[in-house]
């Protein structure tokens, strides 16, 4: 027989099966880095198989053949391992067909040198002693060994870079680095002390170390787990900034987007930058500001930090994730929409103002014309007493008209600029009314956050403001100087409620409605324009209440 059985083959055979299982498991994943890893496993298995067959071979020629085969298999192993490390570090973006062809040249060259060795003797020189120096190395093999060590160094260096830059992958990468150093260190020491010919048991032990480390990385730490890979890629490539902190608020890691936004402010191990932290100490060590503004002018960016807890498999807190949501585009779009809404509201207000001037000022001017004609006729008839009375009424009406025009101009100037909110505009309107009327009013507004968020659209805000101004004007005219006045604005259940209540002399609300009182009619039209409803409650001697309820985002009437 050409081969003789020995019990020593069982350990190498078991290691060979493990290598094949590793290669098959990685190949089925169809991932970029998994393919060179599978090739490395296959080359390792073939190298170990050659050692087994060399050890069990009886014929010296077979021993030398399998020894040469094992020398050739080292090159695909080293090359595939290096490619695997680079592909894993670059998420499969590095290897191209041209690079794959160039990297395969050393293996093909070694195969050619071994096959043609009888003509040049560069690969090996036949030896006389087995197993230590079965065949002495030629110059080509010695050069190849040095180049192989360099490729192994590149392999380890790439893994170290991944370890430093990717904290989430550190357990798997650390295991592979340790396995590489131990296996290659063992092989190097064996090569320097006893020569190049490792027997199958020694080779099996070397692969136990390397395959054990890769097996742990593959199965225990999810080396090629698509979920782990997807999480890592998503974290690194996510368009918004992500910062991982410990429970004390120290920065552990950040993605490129966060680095681009905050730059040198994010130092590993340093506390979270002060500009991200809220000022109120009662909010806790990791409380964040509501909005972060970076840059100035056209380059201004607004970020909204959000804090999320990180928990382990036992649901115990292990850290915090800070997400920097860029709201610059949203804020600019909101500002443009707000400007458009204000423009639309301004057009509607002009139309409403034209109706008001036509219905009120034109009537006043018509009355003034009628009274002046009557006074002129009375003077011509010699009725000076009646003419004086007509002129007095004429002066009173003109004075009232002048007051109304001034009040209207003041009300128009009290409307806030685009981009502000109804609360501020209403407060200024009440303050203007108090100065002009010589009376005081209590103003009740919703929470500051509801006002700042701009819950009421500009279109609805203008109409509500005008209703409040008209109601306050009626209080000034009819309620009396001693009346107590309250203006209330409330937001609840998707609706805005505005109420102007006074404790003045009151009036007959039903009669005023039937008579189509002009002021009430205008307020009712304004409420209907924003999809709301006006409610009037009053009785003689019991004060008056004007209340309007409308949705916060009405469908504006065309």
PLY file of the C-alpha trace (Angstrom):
ply
format ascii 1.0
element vertex 558
property float x
property float y
property float z
element edge 557
property int vertex1
property int vertex2
end_header
0.00 0.00 0.00
1.12 3.58 -0.68
-0.26 4.88 2.68
-0.08 3.48 6.21
-2.68 4.11 8.91
-1.69 5.87 12.13
-3.98 6.94 15.03
-2.34 10.37 14.98
-4.46 11.37 11.97
-7.68 11.75 14.00
-6.89 15.16 15.48
-5.78 16.65 12.12
-8.81 15.05 10.43
-11.18 16.63 12.99
-9.55 20.04 12.51
-9.86 19.59 8.72
-13.62 18.99 9.08
-13.94 22.13 11.21
-12.16 24.16 8.53
-14.50 22.83 5.84
-17.52 23.62 8.05
-16.28 27.19 8.56
-15.77 27.65 4.83
-19.19 26.23 3.95
-20.95 28.38 6.56
-19.36 31.58 5.31
-19.83 30.73 1.60
-23.58 30.31 2.03
-23.88 33.89 3.37
-23.06 35.30 -0.08
-21.39 38.35 1.46
-18.36 40.07 -0.07
-15.95 39.35 2.79
-17.32 35.83 3.32
-16.07 34.53 -0.04
-12.31 35.14 0.54
-12.79 33.77 4.07
-14.22 30.57 2.58
-11.26 30.36 0.15
-8.86 30.74 3.10
-10.64 27.91 4.93
-10.40 25.69 1.86
-6.68 26.46 1.40
-6.09 25.67 5.10
-7.96 22.39 4.77
-5.93 21.42 1.67
-2.68 22.31 3.41
-3.65 20.19 6.41
-4.77 17.38 4.10
-1.38 17.45 2.37
0.31 17.10 5.78
-1.89 14.12 6.65
-1.17 12.41 3.33
2.55 13.22 3.55
2.71 11.67 7.04
0.82 8.50 6.07
2.58 8.06 2.73
5.00 5.16 2.54
6.66 6.09 -0.75
9.27 8.86 -0.56
8.09 10.31 -3.86
4.55 10.73 -2.48
5.92 12.34 0.64
7.80 14.91 -1.42
4.78 15.53 -3.67
2.48 16.28 -0.74
5.13 18.43 0.90
5.40 20.57 -2.24
1.60 20.71 -2.46
1.47 22.02 1.10
4.06 24.71 0.28
1.95 25.87 -2.66
-1.26 25.96 -0.54
0.25 28.44 1.89
0.05 31.21 -0.68
-3.70 31.04 -1.41
-4.21 30.88 2.37
-2.16 34.01 3.12
-3.58 35.92 0.15
-7.22 35.00 0.88
-6.81 35.90 4.54
-5.44 39.32 3.65
-8.24 39.94 1.13
-10.81 38.86 3.73
-9.44 41.35 6.26
-9.48 44.24 3.77
-12.96 43.36 2.43
-14.30 43.10 5.95
-12.82 46.48 6.87
-14.16 48.20 3.73
-17.60 46.47 3.66
-16.82 44.77 0.34
-15.86 47.92 -1.57
-12.13 47.23 -2.05
-11.80 44.05 -4.13
-12.12 44.35 -7.90
-11.41 41.82 -10.66
-8.13 43.54 -11.48
-6.97 43.47 -7.88
-8.07 39.86 -7.49
-5.98 38.93 -10.55
-2.93 40.79 -9.24
-3.23 39.16 -5.81
-3.44 35.70 -7.36
-0.09 36.15 -9.19
2.14 35.15 -6.20
0.22 31.87 -5.77
0.40 31.13 -9.49
4.11 32.02 -9.54
4.86 29.68 -6.63
2.90 26.90 -8.35
4.88 27.45 -11.54
8.23 27.49 -9.66
7.44 24.26 -7.85
6.24 22.56 -11.06
9.33 23.61 -13.03
11.83 23.21 -10.18
13.79 20.36 -11.89
14.93 22.88 -14.54
16.04 25.73 -12.22
16.15 24.52 -8.58
14.84 27.84 -7.22
11.94 26.41 -5.20
13.57 23.51 -3.34
16.61 21.23 -3.18
16.07 17.57 -2.31
17.24 16.73 1.22
18.20 13.47 2.84
16.65 13.59 6.30
12.98 13.19 7.09
10.90 14.79 8.57
12.92 17.87 9.59
14.53 18.66 6.24
12.64 16.58 3.74
13.44 19.20 1.14
15.64 22.22 1.70
14.13 25.58 0.78
15.35 27.30 -2.36
15.79 31.09 -2.70
12.30 31.56 -4.21
10.66 29.91 -1.20
12.70 32.02 1.25
11.73 35.23 -0.56
8.15 34.02 -0.61
8.20 33.41 3.14
9.34 36.99 3.79
6.64 38.36 1.49
4.09 36.14 3.22
5.08 37.55 6.61
4.57 41.04 5.21
1.06 40.12 4.02
0.29 38.67 7.45
1.41 41.97 9.00
-0.95 43.83 6.65
-3.72 41.46 7.68
-3.19 42.11 11.39
-2.83 45.86 10.80
-6.19 46.01 9.03
-7.85 44.15 11.89
-6.29 46.55 14.40
-7.69 49.50 12.43
-11.17 47.96 12.48
-10.80 47.36 16.23
-9.98 51.03 16.84
-12.64 52.53 14.56
-15.58 50.18 15.18
-16.35 49.60 18.88
-19.33 47.37 18.11
-17.08 44.89 16.23
-14.30 44.85 18.81
-15.11 41.48 20.44
-15.06 39.59 17.12
-12.03 41.48 15.77
-10.09 41.08 19.03
-10.58 37.31 18.91
-9.34 37.19 15.30
-6.29 39.36 16.09
-5.29 37.15 19.02
-5.80 34.01 16.93
-3.70 35.42 14.08
-0.84 36.44 16.37
-0.77 33.13 18.24
-1.00 30.95 15.13
1.54 32.92 13.09
3.79 33.32 16.12
3.76 29.58 16.67
4.53 28.96 13.00
7.34 31.54 13.00
9.01 30.10 16.11
8.71 26.59 14.70
10.16 27.78 11.39
13.19 29.41 13.03
13.98 26.65 15.51
13.28 23.39 13.70
12.98 24.18 10.00
10.08 24.41 7.59
8.60 20.91 7.73
5.68 20.93 10.23
4.24 17.51 10.84
0.50 17.04 10.69
0.02 17.29 14.49
1.91 20.59 14.70
0.03 21.96 11.70
-3.26 20.81 13.21
-2.46 22.64 16.45
-1.73 25.82 14.49
-5.08 25.55 12.74
-6.83 24.78 16.03
-5.69 28.20 17.22
-6.59 30.08 14.02
-9.81 28.20 13.22
-10.88 28.43 16.86
-10.53 32.22 16.80
-12.37 32.54 13.49
-15.04 30.09 14.62
-15.64 32.11 17.77
-15.86 35.31 15.70
-18.20 33.67 13.19
-20.61 31.84 15.48
-20.27 33.45 18.91
-19.86 37.10 17.90
-21.77 37.10 14.59
-18.80 37.92 12.34
-20.92 37.71 9.18
-24.30 38.23 10.81
-26.25 40.42 8.32
-28.05 42.12 11.20
-24.78 43.10 12.88
-23.34 44.24 9.56
-26.50 46.19 8.73
-26.44 47.90 12.12
-22.80 48.85 11.72
-23.31 50.18 8.18
-26.49 51.99 9.18
-24.72 53.65 12.12
-21.69 54.73 10.09
-23.60 55.78 6.96
-26.67 57.31 8.62
-27.27 60.82 7.34
-27.96 62.24 10.79
-25.48 62.51 13.62
-25.39 59.66 16.17
-23.37 59.81 19.40
-22.97 56.88 21.80
-22.45 57.93 25.43
-22.05 56.05 28.69
-24.41 56.57 31.61
-22.33 59.54 32.83
-22.59 61.38 29.52
-19.06 60.65 28.23
-18.67 60.18 24.48
-17.81 56.61 23.48
-18.28 56.76 19.71
-19.88 58.91 17.01
-20.65 58.41 13.34
-19.19 60.57 10.51
-22.32 62.74 10.35
-21.96 63.75 14.01
-18.24 64.30 13.50
-18.99 66.58 10.53
-21.47 68.62 12.59
-19.55 69.01 15.85
-15.97 68.22 14.79
-13.34 68.49 17.51
-16.01 68.96 20.20
-16.60 65.19 20.16
-13.59 63.62 21.84
-13.72 59.98 22.84
-13.97 59.67 26.61
-14.75 63.38 27.05
-18.10 64.66 28.39
-20.83 65.49 25.94
-20.24 69.04 24.57
-21.72 71.78 26.73
-23.71 73.29 23.84
-25.76 70.05 23.73
-26.59 70.03 27.41
-29.63 71.73 28.94
-28.89 74.48 31.47
-31.40 73.36 34.10
-29.55 71.20 36.62
-32.80 69.54 37.68
-33.18 67.91 34.29
-30.38 65.42 34.97
-26.81 64.88 33.75
-27.87 63.87 30.23
-30.63 66.42 29.62
-30.28 68.02 26.19
-31.17 71.39 24.70
-34.35 71.53 22.63
-32.66 73.04 19.55
-29.01 73.49 18.61
-28.06 76.22 16.12
-24.75 75.93 14.25
-23.23 78.50 11.90
-24.64 81.83 10.82
-26.25 83.44 7.80
-27.14 81.18 4.88
-24.99 78.41 6.40
-27.05 78.25 9.59
-28.10 74.75 10.58
-30.58 73.77 13.25
-30.33 70.39 14.98
-32.80 68.82 17.39
-31.02 66.43 19.80
-32.93 63.37 20.95
-31.81 61.05 23.76
-32.56 57.32 23.73
-31.48 54.76 26.36
-29.31 51.78 25.38
-30.01 48.52 27.18
-28.37 45.11 27.24
-30.01 41.71 26.81
-31.17 41.85 30.45
-32.86 45.22 29.84
-30.30 46.93 32.05
-29.17 50.47 31.04
-25.68 50.49 29.58
-25.52 53.88 27.87
-27.30 56.55 25.88
-27.68 57.28 22.16
-27.88 60.94 21.13
-29.46 61.47 17.69
-28.96 64.87 16.05
-31.98 65.42 13.83
-31.27 68.14 11.25
-34.40 70.30 11.06
-32.88 73.04 8.90
-34.83 72.09 5.78
-38.02 71.63 7.78
-37.63 75.01 9.47
-36.99 76.75 6.15
-39.98 75.01 4.55
-42.11 75.96 7.56
-40.95 79.57 7.28
-41.84 79.64 3.57
-45.25 78.13 4.29
-45.80 80.62 7.11
-44.92 83.51 4.79
-47.35 82.21 2.17
-50.07 81.89 4.78
-49.46 85.43 5.97
-49.63 86.69 2.39
-52.94 84.90 1.90
-54.23 86.21 5.22
-53.17 89.74 4.26
-55.14 89.54 1.00
-58.21 88.30 2.84
-57.79 91.03 5.43
-57.64 93.70 2.71
-60.86 92.36 1.24
-62.53 92.37 4.66
-61.19 95.85 5.38
-62.64 97.10 2.11
-66.06 95.78 3.19
-65.71 97.40 6.60
-64.77 100.77 5.14
-67.60 100.55 2.63
-70.20 99.59 5.20
-69.11 101.84 8.09
-67.10 104.80 6.81
-69.29 105.30 3.73
-72.39 105.34 5.94
-70.77 107.90 8.23
-69.79 110.12 5.29
-73.34 109.83 3.89
-74.76 110.92 7.26
-72.28 113.84 7.40
-73.33 114.91 3.89
-77.02 114.69 4.81
-76.55 116.68 8.02
-74.47 119.36 6.30
-77.17 119.76 3.59
-79.87 120.00 6.26
-77.91 122.64 8.19
-77.36 124.64 5.00
-81.11 124.57 4.21
-81.98 125.55 7.78
-79.57 128.51 7.67
-81.07 129.67 4.37
-84.52 129.47 5.95
-83.34 131.52 8.91
-83.83 128.70 11.41
-80.52 129.24 13.18
-81.42 127.24 16.29
-82.22 124.09 14.33
-79.15 124.61 12.13
-76.94 124.87 15.20
-78.34 121.58 16.50
-77.65 119.91 13.14
-74.11 121.30 13.10
-73.54 119.99 16.63
-74.65 116.50 15.61
-72.43 116.83 12.55
-69.39 117.68 14.71
-70.10 114.76 17.07
-70.40 112.27 14.20
-67.21 113.60 12.58
-65.39 113.30 15.91
-66.62 109.73 16.36
-65.59 108.89 12.79
-62.15 110.33 13.41
-61.82 108.21 16.59
-62.90 105.10 14.74
-60.37 105.74 11.96
-57.59 106.24 14.49
-58.62 103.07 16.33
-58.69 101.16 13.06
-55.21 102.41 12.15
-53.94 101.44 15.60
-55.49 98.01 15.30
-53.86 97.49 11.91
-50.45 98.52 13.28
-50.83 96.12 16.22
-50.94 93.07 13.94
-47.70 91.15 14.38
-45.14 90.56 11.64
-45.09 87.22 9.76
-43.47 84.39 11.70
-44.80 85.39 15.16
-47.78 83.94 17.02
-51.28 84.93 18.03
-50.41 85.21 21.72
-47.91 88.02 21.21
-50.18 89.86 18.76
-53.17 89.60 21.13
-51.12 90.88 24.05
-50.04 93.96 22.06
-53.61 94.56 20.92
-54.89 94.51 24.52
-52.11 96.85 25.66
-52.96 99.26 22.80
-56.65 99.15 23.74
-55.87 99.87 27.41
-53.87 102.96 26.46
-56.49 104.30 24.04
-59.58 103.45 26.13
-58.19 104.36 29.53
-59.45 101.02 30.88
-57.75 97.81 32.03
-58.26 94.20 30.97
-57.09 90.84 32.28
-55.43 88.72 29.59
-55.34 84.92 29.97
-53.10 83.06 27.47
-52.27 79.35 27.02
-48.90 77.87 27.97
-45.76 79.36 26.49
-45.02 76.18 24.49
-48.42 76.29 22.79
-47.80 79.89 21.72
-44.23 79.28 20.55
-45.18 76.23 18.50
-47.57 78.37 16.46
-50.57 76.07 16.85
-52.90 78.66 15.31
-52.30 79.40 11.63
-51.72 83.01 10.53
-55.01 83.04 8.59
-56.99 82.09 11.69
-54.84 84.31 13.91
-55.60 87.48 11.93
-59.34 86.88 12.06
-59.31 86.05 15.79
-57.27 89.17 16.48
-59.76 91.33 14.57
-62.67 89.78 16.48
-60.96 90.60 19.78
-60.28 94.17 18.64
-63.89 94.66 17.51
-65.22 93.23 20.78
-62.92 95.50 22.81
-64.03 98.49 20.72
-67.65 97.70 21.62
-66.65 97.48 25.30
-65.08 100.94 25.08
-68.20 102.40 23.45
-70.95 100.75 25.46
-69.78 98.96 28.63
-68.78 101.98 30.71
-65.48 103.01 32.31
-66.08 100.96 35.48
-66.56 97.66 33.65
-64.18 94.78 34.37
-62.84 93.19 31.21
-61.25 89.76 30.63
-59.75 88.43 27.38
-59.08 84.66 27.29
-57.36 82.55 24.63
-57.38 78.75 25.06
-56.24 75.75 23.01
-57.84 72.36 23.59
-58.91 69.32 21.60
-57.85 70.74 18.24
-59.77 74.00 18.70
-58.92 77.56 19.67
-61.32 79.51 21.86
-61.31 83.30 22.22
-63.57 85.08 24.70
-63.99 88.78 25.53
-66.12 89.21 28.67
-67.09 92.45 30.43
-69.22 93.36 33.44
-70.67 96.50 31.84
-74.23 97.66 31.19
-74.94 94.87 28.71
-77.50 94.84 25.92
-80.33 92.76 24.48
-78.38 90.13 22.51
-81.45 88.74 20.71
-82.59 92.18 19.61
-79.10 93.13 18.43
-78.94 89.93 16.38
-82.33 90.56 14.74
-81.32 94.15 13.98
-78.15 92.87 12.31
-75.87 95.03 14.39
-72.95 95.88 12.13
-70.14 95.03 14.60
-71.67 91.66 15.51
-72.28 90.91 11.84
-68.60 91.55 10.95
-67.36 89.39 13.84
-69.69 86.56 12.82
-68.41 86.74 9.22
-64.82 86.59 10.45
-65.55 83.53 12.58
-67.25 81.76 9.66
-64.29 82.56 7.40
-62.02 80.35 9.55
-64.60 77.61 10.06
-65.64 78.82 13.51
-68.77 79.95 15.29
-69.48 83.18 17.20
-71.55 83.08 20.39
-72.98 86.30 21.92
-74.38 86.33 25.46
-75.68 89.52 27.07
-78.62 91.09 28.84
-79.24 94.63 30.12
-77.34 95.19 33.35
-75.56 91.80 33.18
-72.50 92.55 31.07
-71.63 90.87 27.77
-69.67 87.87 26.51
-68.32 87.45 22.96
-66.86 83.98 22.33
-65.58 82.35 19.15
-64.52 78.71 18.74
-62.64 77.55 15.61
-60.37 74.68 14.55
-56.65 75.46 14.89
-55.98 74.52 11.23
-59.08 75.63 9.33
-59.75 75.12 5.66
-59.80 78.70 4.49
-62.77 79.84 2.52
-62.13 80.72 -1.06
0 1
1 2
2 3
3 4
4 5
5 6
6 7
7 8
8 9
9 10
10 11
11 12
12 13
13 14
14 15
15 16
16 17
17 18
18 19
19 20
20 21
21 22
22 23
23 24
24 25
25 26
26 27
27 28
28 29
29 30
30 31
31 32
32 33
33 34
34 35
35 36
36 37
37 38
38 39
39 40
40 41
41 42
42 43
43 44
44 45
45 46
46 47
47 48
48 49
49 50
50 51
51 52
52 53
53 54
54 55
55 56
56 57
57 58
58 59
59 60
60 61
61 62
62 63
63 64
64 65
65 66
66 67
67 68
68 69
69 70
70 71
71 72
72 73
73 74
74 75
75 76
76 77
77 78
78 79
79 80
80 81
81 82
82 83
83 84
84 85
85 86
86 87
87 88
88 89
89 90
90 91
91 92
92 93
93 94
94 95
95 96
96 97
97 98
98 99
99 100
100 101
101 102
102 103
103 104
104 105
105 106
106 107
107 108
108 109
109 110
110 111
111 112
112 113
113 114
114 115
115 116
116 117
117 118
118 119
119 120
120 121
121 122
122 123
123 124
124 125
125 126
126 127
127 128
128 129
129 130
130 131
131 132
132 133
133 134
134 135
135 136
136 137
137 138
138 139
139 140
140 141
141 142
142 143
143 144
144 145
145 146
146 147
147 148
148 149
149 150
150 151
151 152
152 153
153 154
154 155
155 156
156 157
157 158
158 159
159 160
160 161
161 162
162 163
163 164
164 165
165 166
166 167
167 168
168 169
169 170
170 171
171 172
172 173
173 174
174 175
175 176
176 177
177 178
178 179
179 180
180 181
181 182
182 183
183 184
184 185
185 186
186 187
187 188
188 189
189 190
190 191
191 192
192 193
193 194
194 195
195 196
196 197
197 198
198 199
199 200
200 201
201 202
202 203
203 204
204 205
205 206
206 207
207 208
208 209
209 210
210 211
211 212
212 213
213 214
214 215
215 216
216 217
217 218
218 219
219 220
220 221
221 222
222 223
223 224
224 225
225 226
226 227
227 228
228 229
229 230
230 231
231 232
232 233
233 234
234 235
235 236
236 237
237 238
238 239
239 240
240 241
241 242
242 243
243 244
244 245
245 246
246 247
247 248
248 249
249 250
250 251
251 252
252 253
253 254
254 255
255 256
256 257
257 258
258 259
259 260
260 261
261 262
262 263
263 264
264 265
265 266
266 267
267 268
268 269
269 270
270 271
271 272
272 273
273 274
274 275
275 276
276 277
277 278
278 279
279 280
280 281
281 282
282 283
283 284
284 285
285 286
286 287
287 288
288 289
289 290
290 291
291 292
292 293
293 294
294 295
295 296
296 297
297 298
298 299
299 300
300 301
301 302
302 303
303 304
304 305
305 306
306 307
307 308
308 309
309 310
310 311
311 312
312 313
313 314
314 315
315 316
316 317
317 318
318 319
319 320
320 321
321 322
322 323
323 324
324 325
325 326
326 327
327 328
328 329
329 330
330 331
331 332
332 333
333 334
334 335
335 336
336 337
337 338
338 339
339 340
340 341
341 342
342 343
343 344
344 345
345 346
346 347
347 348
348 349
349 350
350 351
351 352
352 353
353 354
354 355
355 356
356 357
357 358
358 359
359 360
360 361
361 362
362 363
363 364
364 365
365 366
366 367
367 368
368 369
369 370
370 371
371 372
372 373
373 374
374 375
375 376
376 377
377 378
378 379
379 380
380 381
381 382
382 383
383 384
384 385
385 386
386 387
387 388
388 389
389 390
390 391
391 392
392 393
393 394
394 395
395 396
396 397
397 398
398 399
399 400
400 401
401 402
402 403
403 404
404 405
405 406
406 407
407 408
408 409
409 410
410 411
411 412
412 413
413 414
414 415
415 416
416 417
417 418
418 419
419 420
420 421
421 422
422 423
423 424
424 425
425 426
426 427
427 428
428 429
429 430
430 431
431 432
432 433
433 434
434 435
435 436
436 437
437 438
438 439
439 440
440 441
441 442
442 443
443 444
444 445
445 446
446 447
447 448
448 449
449 450
450 451
451 452
452 453
453 454
454 455
455 456
456 457
457 458
458 459
459 460
460 461
461 462
462 463
463 464
464 465
465 466
466 467
467 468
468 469
469 470
470 471
471 472
472 473
473 474
474 475
475 476
476 477
477 478
478 479
479 480
480 481
481 482
482 483
483 484
484 485
485 486
486 487
487 488
488 489
489 490
490 491
491 492
492 493
493 494
494 495
495 496
496 497
497 498
498 499
499 500
500 501
501 502
502 503
503 504
504 505
505 506
506 507
507 508
508 509
509 510
510 511
511 512
512 513
513 514
514 515
515 516
516 517
517 518
518 519
519 520
520 521
521 522
522 523
523 524
524 525
525 526
526 527
527 528
528 529
529 530
530 531
531 532
532 533
533 534
534 535
535 536
536 537
537 538
538 539
539 540
540 541
541 542
542 543
543 544
544 545
545 546
546 547
547 548
548 549
549 550
550 551
551 552
552 553
553 554
554 555
555 556
556 557
